[in-house]
Structures are given as structure tokens and as C-alpha cells.
Amino acid sequence: MSAKRSKDKEASSQAGEPRKAPTPRLLERYQQEILPGLAEALGRSNRLSLPRLRKIVINMGVGKASQDKKYIEEAVEALRTIAGQKPVVTHARQSVAGFKLREGMSIGCKVTLRGKRMYEFLDRLISLALPRVRDFRGLDPNGFDGHGNYTLGLTEQLVFPELNPDKFSFTQGMNVTLVTSTSSNDEARELLRRFGMPLRVA
């Protein structure tokens, strides 16, 4: 009987039952190492009061989109591959004759990451993409907005190794904004340093 039960169990597992997705390693590190370290550094015992990452917003402004639709299509495809989810196409809010821009025209795309995808992207950004930036000397430690949020700019999308250079006909930059739960720049800076963000020493 026990042998039959084990066979039934194997058959059910092979039938395609959903498996629990693995926890991103950066999320595990945050829970096991970074949180206790922040609690000690900031002198707080309540974990809910400690700074945490809320979301990451990746934005691509495609100025060439007004000339040819293929530019926005390439940007959307690149951002989908980088982020792992479908981007939202952004449109012009008003017409500007000097830039040949009409209201409602597609001018870029963006994606907002939360939860596990957010930590997976941050891990790839720190460990794979930033080291591939040409002449990289660290990130600006003063790139905070005064409310604990940090924005960095990348000049080309191909620093992400998952992109195939043969599929893209032009270089496209992007802005990456890390939104935290704290309004203090100093606390947010400490959080990002512990994640491994290569901020230059001011």
C-alpha cells in the first residue's frame, strides 16, 4: 500500500501541480542580514519602523518615437525583457510644435516592480548591469530627492546581459527610481549601501 501511495504522489507531482517560487536571494539577505543590521545601526527594535524598499520604477523616454513607431516598439521589448513584465506606454499630454510632438503621441514606456520581481531586478542591476557600465566609478551618493527615493540613469539598455544586441537598432537609456518607505535620505542611503549599491563615498 505504501508503494502505491508513493507512486500516486509522484504521479501527482508530475501532473503539473504548481510549485512555490523560490525566494529571491536579495530578499532573503534583506530579511536575515540587512534588517537586523539596520535595527542595530538605527537603534530601533520595531522592524516595521525600519526603512524598506517599496517599489522600483523603470522609465524610458523615447524621443525618436515621434519619427518612427519602431523605436517605441524596440523600447517596449527591451523593457519587457529587462523587467520581466509588460511595460506601460506613456503618451504626450500636450502638443509642442517645436518638437513635432502631438498630444497623445507615444513618447516612452515605464514599468513598476514590486515584491519578488523588484528584488530580482535589483539583484541583477547590482551584480550584472552596473559592472558592465563603461568607465563606471560608482553611483552618485546625492541622487536622492529629499524624501528617501533614489534615481539613477543608465545611458544604454545593453548593459543588461539578457538583451540580444542584434535585436536592437539603437541605443536607449533609462531612469531607475528606487522608492523607499523612509523620508530620510540618510536612512535610505544606509539601506541601499547594505543592499550592495555601489554609492561613491561623498
C-alpha positions as CSV (number, residue, x, y, z in Angstrom):
1,M,0.0,0.0,0.0
2,S,2.8,2.4,0.9
3,A,4.5,1.8,-2.5
4,K,1.2,2.6,-4.2
5,R,0.8,5.9,-2.2
6,S,4.4,6.9,-3.2
7,K,3.6,6.3,-6.9
8,D,0.4,8.3,-6.6
9,K,2.3,11.1,-5.0
10,E,5.0,11.1,-7.8
11,A,2.2,11.0,-10.4
12,S,0.5,14.0,-8.9
13,S,3.8,15.9,-8.7
14,Q,4.5,15.2,-12.4
15,A,0.9,16.2,-13.3
16,G,1.9,19.8,-13.1
17,E,0.9,20.9,-9.6
18,P,2.1,24.5,-9.0
19,R,5.4,24.7,-7.2
20,K,6.2,27.5,-4.8
21,A,8.5,30.1,-6.5
22,P,11.9,30.4,-4.8
23,T,12.6,33.4,-2.7
24,P,15.0,35.9,-4.4
25,R,18.4,35.8,-2.7
26,L,18.4,39.6,-2.1
27,L,15.1,39.3,-0.3
28,E,16.5,36.6,1.9
29,R,19.5,38.7,2.6
30,Y,17.3,41.6,3.5
31,Q,15.3,39.6,6.0
32,Q,18.2,37.7,7.5
33,E,21.1,40.2,7.5
34,I,20.1,43.7,6.4
35,L,17.1,44.2,8.7
36,P,19.0,43.1,11.9
37,G,21.9,45.3,10.8
38,L,19.6,48.3,10.3
39,A,17.9,47.8,13.6
40,E,21.3,47.9,15.4
41,A,22.6,50.8,13.4
42,L,19.4,52.9,13.8
43,G,18.7,51.8,17.4
44,R,15.2,50.5,16.8
45,S,13.6,47.3,17.9
46,N,10.4,47.6,15.9
47,R,11.1,46.1,12.4
48,L,8.1,47.9,10.9
49,S,9.8,51.2,11.6
50,L,12.9,50.3,9.6
51,P,13.4,51.5,6.0
52,R,12.5,49.1,3.3
53,L,12.2,49.1,-0.5
54,R,8.6,49.7,-1.7
55,K,8.9,49.7,-5.5
56,I,11.2,50.2,-8.4
57,V,10.1,52.3,-11.4
58,I,12.0,52.0,-14.7
59,N,11.3,54.7,-17.2
60,M,12.4,55.0,-20.9
61,G,11.9,58.3,-22.7
62,V,12.0,57.6,-26.4
63,G,12.4,61.0,-28.3
64,K,12.8,59.2,-31.6
65,A,9.3,57.7,-31.3
66,S,7.8,60.8,-33.0
67,Q,9.8,59.9,-36.1
68,D,9.3,56.2,-36.4
69,K,7.0,53.8,-34.5
70,K,9.6,51.1,-34.5
71,Y,11.6,53.0,-31.8
72,I,8.9,52.7,-29.2
73,E,8.3,49.1,-30.1
74,E,12.0,48.3,-29.6
75,A,12.0,50.1,-26.2
76,V,8.9,48.2,-25.0
77,E,10.5,44.9,-26.0
78,A,13.8,45.8,-24.2
79,L,12.0,46.9,-21.1
80,R,9.8,43.8,-21.1
81,T,12.9,41.6,-21.2
82,I,14.7,43.5,-18.5
83,A,11.8,43.8,-16.1
84,G,10.0,40.6,-16.7
85,Q,6.6,42.2,-17.1
86,K,4.7,44.2,-19.7
87,P,5.5,47.9,-19.7
88,V,3.0,50.8,-19.9
89,V,3.4,53.1,-23.0
90,T,3.4,56.8,-22.0
91,H,1.9,59.5,-24.2
92,A,2.4,63.2,-24.6
93,R,0.0,65.3,-22.5
94,Q,0.1,68.3,-24.9
95,S,1.3,69.3,-28.3
96,V,4.7,71.0,-28.8
97,A,5.2,72.3,-32.4
98,G,8.9,72.9,-31.9
99,F,9.5,69.2,-31.2
100,K,6.9,68.0,-33.8
101,L,5.0,66.5,-30.9
102,R,1.2,65.9,-30.9
103,E,-1.0,65.3,-27.9
104,G,-1.5,61.6,-27.3
105,M,1.6,60.5,-29.2
106,S,3.7,57.7,-27.7
107,I,6.9,59.1,-26.2
108,G,8.2,56.4,-23.9
109,C,7.4,53.4,-21.7
110,K,7.7,52.6,-18.0
111,V,7.2,49.7,-15.6
112,T,6.7,49.5,-11.9
113,L,8.1,46.5,-10.0
114,R,7.1,45.3,-6.6
115,G,7.6,42.2,-4.4
116,K,9.8,39.4,-5.7
117,R,10.3,40.9,-9.1
118,M,11.6,44.1,-7.6
119,Y,14.3,42.2,-5.6
120,E,15.2,40.1,-8.6
121,F,15.7,43.1,-10.8
122,L,17.7,45.0,-8.1
123,D,20.0,41.9,-7.7
124,R,20.6,41.9,-11.5
125,L,21.2,45.6,-11.6
126,I,23.8,45.5,-8.8
127,S,25.6,42.3,-9.7
128,L,25.4,42.2,-13.5
129,A,24.3,45.5,-15.2
130,L,26.3,48.2,-13.2
131,P,29.7,46.4,-13.5
132,R,29.1,46.4,-17.3
133,V,28.8,50.2,-17.5
134,R,31.7,51.7,-19.3
135,D,34.2,53.7,-17.1
136,F,32.0,53.1,-14.1
137,R,33.2,54.8,-10.9
138,G,30.3,54.3,-8.6
139,L,26.9,55.9,-8.2
140,D,26.3,59.5,-7.1
141,P,25.5,59.4,-3.3
142,N,23.5,62.6,-3.6
143,G,20.9,61.3,-6.1
144,F,18.2,61.4,-3.5
145,D,15.1,63.5,-3.9
146,G,14.9,64.7,-0.2
147,H,12.2,62.1,0.6
148,G,14.3,58.9,0.7
149,N,13.9,58.0,-3.0
150,Y,16.9,57.4,-5.3
151,T,17.1,57.8,-9.0
152,L,20.0,56.7,-11.3
153,G,20.4,56.9,-15.0
154,L,21.7,54.4,-17.5
155,T,22.8,55.6,-20.9
156,E,22.2,52.3,-22.7
157,Q,20.0,49.3,-22.3
158,L,22.6,46.7,-23.4
159,V,24.3,46.7,-20.0
160,F,21.7,44.1,-19.1
161,P,23.1,40.8,-20.4
162,E,19.7,39.3,-21.1
163,L,19.3,41.6,-24.1
164,N,20.5,40.4,-27.5
165,P,22.4,43.3,-29.2
166,D,21.4,42.0,-32.7
167,K,17.7,42.7,-31.9
168,F,18.1,46.4,-31.2
169,S,19.0,49.0,-33.8
170,F,19.6,52.0,-31.5
171,T,20.9,52.7,-28.0
172,Q,18.3,53.6,-25.4
173,G,18.8,55.0,-22.0
174,M,16.6,54.7,-18.9
175,N,16.0,56.1,-15.4
176,V,15.6,53.7,-12.5
177,T,13.9,55.1,-9.4
178,L,14.1,53.2,-6.1
179,V,11.2,54.2,-3.8
180,T,11.7,53.5,-0.1
181,S,9.4,53.7,2.9
182,T,11.5,56.3,4.7
183,S,11.5,60.1,4.2
184,S,15.1,60.4,5.4
185,N,17.8,60.4,2.7
186,D,20.4,59.2,5.3
187,E,18.3,56.1,6.2
188,A,17.6,55.4,2.6
189,R,21.3,55.7,1.7
190,E,22.2,53.3,4.5
191,L,19.6,50.8,3.2
192,L,20.9,50.9,-0.3
193,R,24.5,50.6,0.8
194,R,23.6,47.4,2.7
195,F,21.9,46.1,-0.4
196,G,25.2,46.5,-2.2
197,M,24.5,49.6,-4.3
198,P,28.0,51.0,-5.2
199,L,27.5,54.5,-4.0
200,R,30.6,56.7,-4.1
201,V,31.9,58.0,-0.8
202,A,30.9,61.6,-0.6
